[in-house]
Amino acid sequence: MLSRNNIKARPITAKNPQANAICERMHQSIGNTLRVLSTLNPPAGMANAHQLVDTAIANAVFASRATVHSALQTTPGGLAFGRDMVLDIPLVADLELIRQRRQQLIDSRLIASNR
């Protein structure tokens, strides 16, 4: 799958969760959702447990797509799907302005870290 999509695999150590912050954030969201859902309504069997996990994953994916990204100043889902993730309205994104904002953020963080 990686070679088909021209993605280079990068090895990371198993004990370094900072290497993939997005994945770790998603795991945290899924874990929090599972904790809340299982506390409110404990699963009665395996079918209910599978449904609980599916619900937790769906909630975490939606949350990550619907959260405004600080560098993009819009949601990843809005950019990918061209629609607002909460309201049923089209989203028009100025990709050049997003690129400029992102570069400004990178530059300011670089200057701050080199002081």
DSSP file with accessible surface (Angstrom, degrees, kcal/mol):
  #  RESIDUE AA STRUCTURE BP1 BP2  ACC     N-H-->O    O-->H-N    N-H-->O    O-->H-N    TCO  KAPPA ALPHA  PHI   PSI    X-CA   Y-CA   Z-CA
    1    1 A M     >        0   0  152      0, 0.0     4,-1.4     0, 0.0     6,-0.1   0.000 360.0 360.0 360.0 -39.7    0.0    0.0    0.0
    2    2 A L  T  4> +     0   0   77      1,-0.2     5,-2.7     2,-0.2     3,-0.3   0.943 360.0  44.6 -62.7 -48.0    2.8    2.4    0.8
    3    3 A S  T >45S+     0   0  102      1,-0.2     3,-1.3     3,-0.2    -1,-0.2   0.872 108.6  57.9 -66.5 -33.5    4.6    2.0   -2.5
    4    4 A R  T 345S+     0   0  182      1,-0.3    -1,-0.2     2,-0.1    -2,-0.2   0.853 113.8  38.9 -64.0 -30.7    1.3    2.2   -4.4
    5    5 A N  T 3<5S-     0   0   92     -4,-1.4    -1,-0.3    -3,-0.3    -2,-0.2   0.223 114.3-114.7-103.9  13.1    0.7    5.7   -2.9
    6    6 A N  T < 5 +     0   0  153     -3,-1.3     2,-0.5     1,-0.2    -3,-0.2   0.893  63.5 151.0  54.9  45.7    4.4    6.8   -3.1
    7    7 A I      < -     0   0   92     -5,-2.7     2,-0.5    -6,-0.1    -1,-0.2  -0.924  41.1-137.9-109.5 130.4    4.8    7.0    0.7
    8    8 A K        -     0   0  164     -2,-0.5     2,-0.3    -5,-0.0    -5,-0.0  -0.767  18.1-131.0 -88.5 127.0    8.2    6.4    2.2
    9    9 A A        -     0   0   71     -2,-0.5    -1,-0.0     1,-0.0     0, 0.0  -0.575  20.1-163.4 -74.8 136.0    8.1    4.2    5.3
   10   10 A R        -     0   0  186     -2,-0.3     2,-0.1     2,-0.0    -2,-0.0  -0.979  15.2-133.2-122.2 118.0   10.1    5.6    8.3
   11   11 A P        -     0   0  127      0, 0.0     2,-0.3     0, 0.0    -2,-0.0  -0.454  26.9-178.8 -71.3 140.6   11.0    3.3   11.1
   12   12 A I        -     0   0  101     -2,-0.1     2,-0.2     8,-0.0    -2,-0.0  -0.943  31.6-101.0-132.2 158.7   10.4    4.5   14.6
   13   13 A T    >   -     0   0   89     -2,-0.3     3,-1.3     1,-0.1     6,-0.2  -0.508  24.7-128.0 -79.4 150.4   11.0    2.9   18.0
   14   14 A A  T 3  S+     0   0  104      1,-0.3    -1,-0.1    -2,-0.2     0, 0.0   0.777 107.1  55.2 -68.4 -25.9    8.1    1.3   19.8
   15   15 A K  T 3  S+     0   0  193      1,-0.2    -1,-0.3     2,-0.0    -2,-0.0   0.141  89.2  83.6 -95.7  21.0    8.8    3.3   22.9
   16   16 A N    X   +     0   0   63     -3,-1.3     3,-1.6     1,-0.1     4,-0.3  -0.676  44.1 167.4-125.1  79.4    8.7    6.7   21.3
   17   17 A P  G >  S+     0   0   59      0, 0.0     3,-1.3     0, 0.0     7,-0.3   0.758  71.7  71.2 -67.3 -19.2    5.1    7.9   21.1
   18   18 A Q  G >  S+     0   0  143      1,-0.3     3,-0.7     2,-0.1    -2,-0.0   0.709  81.4  74.9 -68.5 -17.4    6.1   11.4   20.2
   19   19 A A  G <  S+     0   0   49     -3,-1.6    -1,-0.3     1,-0.3     2,-0.2   0.756 107.9  29.4 -67.9 -22.8    7.2   10.2   16.8
   20   20 A N  G <>  +     0   0   75     -3,-1.3     4,-2.2    -4,-0.3    -1,-0.3  -0.601  69.9 165.2-136.8  76.8    3.6    9.9   15.7
   21   21 A A  H <> S+     0   0   68     -3,-0.7     4,-2.5     1,-0.2     5,-0.2   0.853  75.6  54.9 -64.4 -36.7    1.7   12.6   17.6
   22   22 A I  H  > S+     0   0  139      2,-0.2     4,-2.1     1,-0.2    -1,-0.2   0.937 110.2  46.1 -64.2 -44.6   -1.4   12.4   15.4
   23   23 A C  H  > S+     0   0   43      1,-0.2     4,-2.5     2,-0.2    -2,-0.2   0.921 113.0  49.7 -63.8 -42.1   -1.7    8.6   15.9
   24   24 A E  H  X S+     0   0   83     -4,-2.2     4,-2.2    -7,-0.3    -1,-0.2   0.887 109.5  51.4 -66.0 -37.7   -1.2    9.0   19.6
   25   25 A R  H  X S+     0   0  158     -4,-2.5     4,-2.3     2,-0.2    -1,-0.2   0.906 110.0  49.8 -64.7 -39.7   -3.8   11.8   19.8
   26   26 A M  H  X S+     0   0   45     -4,-2.1     4,-2.6     2,-0.2    -2,-0.2   0.925 109.8  50.8 -65.4 -42.0   -6.3    9.5   18.0
   27   27 A H  H  X S+     0   0  103     -4,-2.5     4,-2.6     1,-0.2    -2,-0.2   0.896 109.8  50.8 -61.4 -40.2   -5.6    6.7   20.4
   28   28 A Q  H  X S+     0   0  100     -4,-2.2     4,-2.6     2,-0.2    -1,-0.2   0.924 110.7  48.5 -63.9 -42.8   -6.2    9.0   23.3
   29   29 A S  H  X S+     0   0   32     -4,-2.3     4,-2.3     2,-0.2    -2,-0.2   0.919 112.8  47.6 -64.2 -42.7   -9.5   10.1   21.8
   30   30 A I  H  X S+     0   0   32     -4,-2.6     4,-2.8     2,-0.2     5,-0.2   0.930 112.6  49.6 -63.7 -44.3  -10.6    6.5   21.2
   31   31 A G  H  X S+     0   0   25     -4,-2.6     4,-2.4    -5,-0.2    -2,-0.2   0.918 111.4  48.2 -61.6 -43.0   -9.6    5.5   24.8
   32   32 A N  H  X S+     0   0   72     -4,-2.6     4,-2.3     2,-0.2    -1,-0.2   0.912 112.8  48.4 -64.4 -42.2  -11.5    8.4   26.3
   33   33 A T  H  X S+     0   0   31     -4,-2.3     4,-3.0    -5,-0.2     5,-0.3   0.926 112.0  49.0 -64.5 -44.0  -14.6    7.7   24.3
   34   34 A L  H  X S+     0   0   48     -4,-2.8     4,-2.6     1,-0.2     5,-0.3   0.907 110.1  52.1 -60.9 -40.9  -14.4    4.0   25.2
   35   35 A R  H  X S+     0   0  144     -4,-2.4     4,-1.5    -5,-0.2    -2,-0.2   0.939 114.3  41.8 -62.1 -45.6  -14.0    4.8   28.9
   36   36 A V  H  X S+     0   0   84     -4,-2.3     4,-2.5     2,-0.2     5,-0.2   0.951 116.7  46.7 -68.3 -48.5  -17.1    7.1   28.9
   37   37 A L  H  X S+     0   0   47     -4,-3.0     4,-2.4     1,-0.2    -2,-0.2   0.898 113.5  47.9 -63.8 -39.7  -19.3    4.8   26.8
   38   38 A S  H  < S+     0   0   44     -4,-2.6    -1,-0.2    -5,-0.3    -2,-0.2   0.811 112.6  49.9 -72.9 -27.1  -18.4    1.7   28.8
   39   39 A T  H  < S+     0   0  105     -4,-1.5    -2,-0.2    -5,-0.3    -1,-0.2   0.913 115.4  42.2 -73.4 -43.3  -19.0    3.5   32.1
   40   40 A L  H  < S+     0   0  137     -4,-2.5    -2,-0.2     1,-0.3    -3,-0.2   0.875 136.6  10.4 -70.8 -39.2  -22.4    4.9   31.0
   41   41 A N  S  < S-     0   0  124     -4,-2.4    -1,-0.3    -5,-0.2    -2,-0.2  -0.689  78.4-150.1-144.0  85.3  -23.6    1.6   29.3
   42   42 A P        -     0   0   88      0, 0.0     2,-0.1     0, 0.0    -4,-0.1  -0.295  31.4-105.6 -59.4 136.4  -21.5   -1.4   30.0
   43   43 A P        -     0   0   56      0, 0.0     3,-0.1     0, 0.0     6,-0.0  -0.412  21.8-154.9 -67.1 139.5  -21.6   -3.9   27.0
   44   44 A A  S    S-     0   0   94     -2,-0.1     2,-0.3    -3,-0.1     3,-0.0   0.687  70.1  -8.1 -87.4 -20.8  -23.6   -7.0   27.7
   45   45 A G  S  > S-     0   0   38      1,-0.1     4,-2.1     0, 0.0     5,-0.1  -0.903  85.2 -76.2-158.8-174.3  -21.8   -9.2   25.2
   46   46 A M  H  > S+     0   0  133     -2,-0.3     4,-2.6     1,-0.2     5,-0.2   0.882 124.1  54.6 -64.7 -37.9  -19.3   -9.4   22.4
   47   47 A A  H  > S+     0   0   75      1,-0.2     4,-2.1     2,-0.2    -1,-0.2   0.929 110.9  45.6 -62.9 -42.4  -21.7   -7.9   19.8
   48   48 A N  H  > S+     0   0   87      2,-0.2     4,-2.3     1,-0.2    -1,-0.2   0.867 111.5  52.8 -67.9 -36.2  -22.3   -4.9   22.1
   49   49 A A  H  X S+     0   0   30     -4,-2.1     4,-2.3     2,-0.2    -2,-0.2   0.918 109.4  48.5 -65.4 -42.4  -18.5   -4.6   22.8
   50   50 A H  H  X S+     0   0  111     -4,-2.6     4,-2.6     1,-0.2    -2,-0.2   0.910 111.8  50.0 -63.0 -40.8  -17.8   -4.5   19.0
   51   51 A Q  H  X S+     0   0  116     -4,-2.1     4,-2.5    -5,-0.2    -2,-0.2   0.895 109.0  52.7 -63.6 -38.3  -20.5   -1.9   18.5
   52   52 A L  H  X S+     0   0   29     -4,-2.3     4,-2.3     2,-0.2    -2,-0.2   0.926 110.5  46.6 -63.6 -43.2  -19.0    0.2   21.4
   53   53 A V  H  X S+     0   0   60     -4,-2.3     4,-2.6     2,-0.2     5,-0.2   0.923 111.6  51.4 -65.9 -43.3  -15.5    0.0   19.7
   54   54 A D  H  X S+     0   0   97     -4,-2.6     4,-2.4     1,-0.2    -2,-0.2   0.916 111.0  48.6 -59.9 -41.5  -17.0    1.0   16.3
   55   55 A T  H  X S+     0   0   46     -4,-2.5     4,-2.6     2,-0.2    -1,-0.2   0.917 110.6  50.7 -64.6 -42.4  -18.8    3.9   17.9
   56   56 A A  H  X S+     0   0    0     -4,-2.3     4,-2.2     2,-0.2    -2,-0.2   0.918 111.9  47.1 -63.4 -42.4  -15.6    5.1   19.7
   57   57 A I  H  X S+     0   0   72     -4,-2.6     4,-2.6     2,-0.2     5,-0.2   0.933 112.2  49.8 -65.6 -43.9  -13.5    4.9   16.4
   58   58 A A  H  X S+     0   0   59     -4,-2.4     4,-2.4    -5,-0.2    -2,-0.2   0.915 111.5  49.3 -61.8 -41.5  -16.2    6.8   14.5
   59   59 A N  H  X S+     0   0   76     -4,-2.6     4,-2.5     1,-0.2    -1,-0.2   0.910 112.0  48.0 -63.5 -42.4  -16.4    9.5   17.1
   60   60 A A  H  X S+     0   0    2     -4,-2.2     4,-2.3     2,-0.2    -2,-0.2   0.910 112.0  48.8 -67.2 -41.2  -12.6    9.9   17.2
   61   61 A V  H  X S+     0   0   39     -4,-2.6     4,-2.0     2,-0.2    -2,-0.2   0.937 113.2  47.1 -64.6 -44.5  -12.4   10.1   13.4
   62   62 A F  H  X S+     0   0   99     -4,-2.4     4,-2.1    -5,-0.2    -2,-0.2   0.926 111.0  52.4 -62.6 -42.8  -15.1   12.7   13.2
   63   63 A A  H  X S+     0   0   44     -4,-2.5     4,-1.0     1,-0.2    -1,-0.2   0.911 110.2  47.6 -60.8 -41.8  -13.6   14.7   16.0
   64   64 A S  H  < S+     0   0   55     -4,-2.3    -1,-0.2     1,-0.2    -2,-0.2   0.865 115.2  45.8 -70.0 -32.5  -10.2   14.8   14.3
   65   65 A R  H  < S+     0   0  111     -4,-2.0    12,-2.1    -5,-0.2    13,-0.5   0.782 115.7  45.8 -77.4 -26.9  -11.8   15.8   11.0
   66   66 A A  H  < S+     0   0   23     -4,-2.1     2,-0.4    -5,-0.2    -2,-0.2   0.502  88.2 100.8 -97.4  -4.2  -14.1   18.5   12.5
   67   67 A T  S  < S-     0   0   86     -4,-1.0     2,-0.3    -3,-0.2    10,-0.1  -0.671  79.0-115.7 -86.3 131.9  -11.5   20.2   14.8
   68   68 A V        -     0   0   91     -2,-0.4     2,-0.4     7,-0.2     7,-0.2  -0.487  27.5-134.1 -68.1 126.6  -10.1   23.5   13.4
   69   69 A H  B  >> -A   74   0A  78      5,-2.6     4,-2.5    -2,-0.3     5,-0.5  -0.677   6.7-137.8 -83.6 134.1   -6.3   23.1   12.8
   70   70 A S  T  45S+     0   0   74     -2,-0.4    -1,-0.1     1,-0.2    -2,-0.0   0.874 101.3  40.2 -64.8 -37.5   -4.3   26.0   14.1
   71   71 A A  T  45S+     0   0    7      1,-0.2    -1,-0.2     3,-0.1    34,-0.1   0.862 121.8  41.3 -80.0 -34.3   -2.0   26.3   11.1
   72   72 A L  T  45S-     0   0   25      2,-0.2    -2,-0.2    29,-0.1    -1,-0.2   0.749  90.2-145.4 -83.1 -25.1   -4.7   25.7    8.5
   73   73 A Q  T  <5S+     0   0  109     -4,-2.5     2,-0.3     1,-0.2    -3,-0.1   0.782  75.7  66.8  58.9  27.6   -7.4   27.9   10.2
   74   74 A T  B   <S-A   69   0A  21     -5,-0.5    -5,-2.6    -7,-0.1    -1,-0.2  -0.932  94.3 -83.4-156.9 177.1   -9.9   25.4    8.9
   75   75 A T     >  -     0   0   11     -2,-0.3     4,-1.9    -7,-0.2     5,-0.2  -0.664  25.6-131.6 -91.2 146.3  -10.9   21.8    9.5
   76   76 A P  H  > S+     0   0   52      0, 0.0     4,-2.4     0, 0.0     5,-0.2   0.894 110.8  53.6 -60.6 -36.8   -9.1   18.9    7.7
   77   77 A G  H  > S+     0   0    1    -12,-2.1     4,-2.9     1,-0.2     6,-0.5   0.875 105.3  53.8 -65.0 -37.1  -12.5   17.5    6.8
   78   78 A G  H  > S+     0   0    1    -13,-0.5     4,-1.7     2,-0.2    -1,-0.2   0.906 111.4  45.0 -63.5 -40.8  -13.6   20.8    5.3
   79   79 A L  H  < S+     0   0   59     -4,-1.9    -2,-0.2     2,-0.2    -1,-0.2   0.908 117.9  43.8 -68.5 -40.9  -10.5   20.8    3.1
   80   80 A A  H  < S+     0   0   76     -4,-2.4    -2,-0.2    -5,-0.2    -3,-0.2   0.902 127.7  26.3 -72.2 -41.1  -10.9   17.1    2.1
   81   81 A F  H  < S-     0   0  119     -4,-2.9    -3,-0.2     2,-0.3    -2,-0.2   0.530  94.8-128.5-103.9 -10.6  -14.6   17.1    1.4
   82   82 A G  S  < S+     0   0   31     -4,-1.7     9,-2.5    -5,-0.3     2,-0.3   0.693  77.4  94.6  72.0  17.1  -15.3   20.8    0.5
   83   83 A R  B    S-B   90   0B  97     -6,-0.5    -2,-0.3     7,-0.3    -1,-0.2  -0.974  84.9 -98.2-138.4 152.1  -18.1   21.0    3.1
   84   84 A D        -     0   0   54      5,-2.7     5,-0.2    -2,-0.3   -18,-0.1  -0.457  29.8-137.9 -65.9 141.8  -18.3   22.1    6.7
   85   85 A M  S    S+     0   0   38    -20,-0.1    -1,-0.1    -2,-0.1   -19,-0.1   0.686  97.5  28.8 -79.5 -17.6  -18.2   19.1    9.0
   86   86 A V  S    S+     0   0  112      1,-0.2     2,-0.3   -20,-0.1    -1,-0.1   0.808 120.0  46.9-107.1 -49.5  -21.0   20.4   11.3
   87   87 A L  S    S-     0   0  107      2,-0.1     2,-2.0     1,-0.1    -3,-0.2  -0.698  84.8-119.8 -95.1 149.1  -23.2   22.5    9.1
   88   88 A D  S    S+     0   0  134     -2,-0.3    -3,-0.1    -5,-0.1    -1,-0.1  -0.471  73.0 115.6 -87.6  67.9  -24.4   21.4    5.7
   89   89 A I        -     0   0   85     -2,-2.0    -5,-2.7    -5,-0.2    -2,-0.1  -0.971  69.8-102.1-133.5 150.5  -22.8   24.2    3.8
   90   90 A P  B     -B   83   0B  88      0, 0.0     2,-0.5     0, 0.0    -7,-0.3  -0.381  30.8-140.4 -69.8 152.0  -20.1   24.3    1.2
   91   91 A L        -     0   0   49     -9,-2.5     2,-0.6   -13,-0.2     0, 0.0  -0.964   9.6-162.5-116.3 125.0  -16.6   25.4    2.3
   92   92 A V        -     0   0  140     -2,-0.5     2,-0.4     2,-0.0   -13,-0.1  -0.944  14.0-167.0-108.1 118.8  -14.5   27.5    0.0
   93   93 A A        -     0   0   41     -2,-0.6     2,-1.0   -15,-0.1     3,-0.1  -0.894  21.4-143.2-112.5 135.5  -10.8   27.5    1.0
   94   94 A D     >  -     0   0  100     -2,-0.4     4,-2.2     1,-0.2     5,-0.2  -0.813  19.1-172.0 -91.9  96.2   -8.1   29.8   -0.2
   95   95 A L  H  > S+     0   0  118     -2,-1.0     4,-2.4     1,-0.2    -1,-0.2   0.833  81.0  55.0 -65.1 -32.0   -5.2   27.3   -0.4
   96   96 A E  H  > S+     0   0   91      2,-0.2     4,-2.4     1,-0.2    -1,-0.2   0.922 108.8  48.0 -67.1 -41.6   -2.6   29.9   -1.1
   97   97 A L  H  > S+     0   0   63      2,-0.2     4,-2.6     1,-0.2     5,-0.2   0.919 111.2  51.2 -64.8 -39.3   -3.6   31.9    2.1
   98   98 A I  H  X S+     0   0   17     -4,-2.2     4,-2.4     1,-0.2    -2,-0.2   0.925 109.6  50.1 -62.5 -43.0   -3.5   28.6    4.1
   99   99 A R  H  X S+     0   0  127     -4,-2.4     4,-2.3     1,-0.2    -2,-0.2   0.927 111.4  48.6 -61.8 -43.2    0.0   27.9    2.7
  100  100 A Q  H  X S+     0   0   84     -4,-2.4     4,-2.4     2,-0.2    -2,-0.2   0.922 111.6  48.8 -64.2 -43.6    1.2   31.4    3.7
  101  101 A R  H  X S+     0   0   94     -4,-2.6     4,-2.3     1,-0.2    -1,-0.2   0.908 111.6  50.1 -61.7 -41.7   -0.3   31.1    7.2
  102  102 A R  H  X S+     0   0  132     -4,-2.4     4,-2.4    -5,-0.2    -2,-0.2   0.915 110.6  48.8 -64.6 -41.6    1.4   27.8    7.7
  103  103 A Q  H  X S+     0   0   82     -4,-2.3     4,-2.8     2,-0.2    -2,-0.2   0.906 110.1  51.9 -65.8 -38.7    4.7   29.1    6.5
  104  104 A Q  H  X S+     0   0  132     -4,-2.4     4,-2.6     2,-0.2    -1,-0.2   0.909 110.0  49.4 -62.9 -41.0    4.4   32.1    8.9
  105  105 A L  H  X S+     0   0   45     -4,-2.3     4,-2.3     2,-0.2     5,-0.2   0.924 111.9  48.0 -64.2 -42.8    3.7   29.7   11.8
  106  106 A I  H  X S+     0   0   88     -4,-2.4     4,-2.2     1,-0.2    -2,-0.2   0.937 113.0  48.7 -61.9 -45.7    6.7   27.6   10.9
  107  107 A D  H  X S+     0   0   73     -4,-2.8     4,-2.5     1,-0.2    -2,-0.2   0.920 111.5  48.5 -63.2 -43.7    8.9   30.6   10.6
  108  108 A S  H  X S+     0   0   64     -4,-2.6     4,-2.3     1,-0.2    -1,-0.2   0.898 112.6  48.1 -67.3 -37.6    7.8   32.1   14.0
  109  109 A R  H  X S+     0   0  151     -4,-2.3     4,-2.2     2,-0.2    -1,-0.2   0.875 111.2  51.4 -68.3 -35.0    8.3   28.8   15.8
  110  110 A L  H  X S+     0   0   93     -4,-2.2     4,-1.4    -5,-0.2    -2,-0.2   0.930 111.1  47.1 -66.1 -44.5   11.7   28.4   14.2
  111  111 A I  H  < S+     0   0   94     -4,-2.5     4,-0.3     1,-0.2     3,-0.3   0.926 112.9  49.8 -62.9 -43.5   12.7   31.9   15.3
  112  112 A A  H >< S+     0   0   64     -4,-2.3     3,-0.9     1,-0.2    -1,-0.2   0.891 110.9  48.8 -64.0 -39.0   11.4   31.3   18.9
  113  113 A S  H 3< S+     0   0   86     -4,-2.2    -1,-0.2     1,-0.2    -2,-0.2   0.759 108.2  54.4 -74.7 -20.9   13.3   27.9   19.2
  114  114 A N  T 3<        0   0  121     -4,-1.4    -1,-0.2    -3,-0.3    -2,-0.2   0.381 360.0 360.0 -93.4   5.5   16.5   29.5   18.0
  115  115 A R    <         0   0  236     -3,-0.9    -3,-0.0    -4,-0.3    -4,-0.0  -0.407 360.0 360.0 -84.1 360.0   16.6   32.2   20.6
